[in-house]
């Protein structure tokens, strides 16, 4: 499955352990617990609505569309074009930080590229060189600066989706060209960020669903440097039906089983519709899966073709999403649906981009 264009140019069994960083003998401290109600079964609902400050306002509007349902997961991305942006330069981080601080039980989820020029078509040989450099610690300072910025903004408990979809083909921070140095580099980043005073960051390891370019288990960097095991999962092959998406190698069931074996909770940083079109059964089944397995959070990618609120292409899926997530309703709870008349905003099929989220290709 994989990947991704932006509108800005640009394994298996072990106990929890605290161990030496693979490179340089640096110690990686143990994982940190998160804020508020995230204590074992609560699920923070969110959506990707816009990269910048407009996304914050749309959180309130989406909540209104859902009859006042609480949205606790605010999700955005750092552009991967320059190191300055990976260090947290975008001004919109201030708006997201204000949103997070306004509720003690909110989660701020931030996707963080591992290298600059992250979507520039960098060939495998050069990717391998960059991973080796990262594993040697040459980029540590950029991630310390990001951690310092997040602490300074009052969001030291941010969930970082670091190097997302590393098992794919396209991102420069992909794992396949050198899995061993990719893992060493992840460990260096985590150690650098955890060295910053006041941080309580959590790190989310989130591959694509399925095998893709490399088995994502091959890229797993270790229990001491991963807090959450996520998965990005869109309604597209591999897996034409939801059952196939569950049972395929490296699919949804393997994610759940892997996380259980490693003592971790799961997440779904990105999910939504795609190549199978307006598919209300997919939405119903995905929300039932989420309700059963209780991830830390989930975040639908809400623009066309993936979304349900800002995208008029998926009206049947929108009705199901609204029915099951509206205030007072819960997946599997039964009973009559709320008013599902089309209450979506008209005339805005996708957010007006300053920079936008990744989209599958």
Buried (B, 14 or more C-beta within 10 A) or exposed (E): BBBBEBBBEBEEEEEEEEEEBBBBEBEBEEBBEBBBBBEEEEBBBBBBBBBBBBBBEBBEBBBEBBBEBEBBBBBBBBBBBEBEBBBBBBEBBEBBBBBBEEBEEBBBBBBBBBBBBBBBEBEEEEBBBBBBBBBBBEBBEBBBBBBBBBBEBEBBBBBBBBBBBBBBBBBBBBBBBBBBBBBBBBBBBBBBBBBBEEBBBBBBBBBBBBBBBBBBBBBBBBBBBBBBBBBBBBBBBBBEBBEBBBEBEBBBBBBBEBBEBBEBBBBBBBBBBBEBEBBBBBBBBBBBBBBEBEBBBBBBBBBBBBBBBBBBBBBBBBBBBBBBBBEEBEBEEEEEEBEBEEEBEEEEBBBEBBBBBBBBE
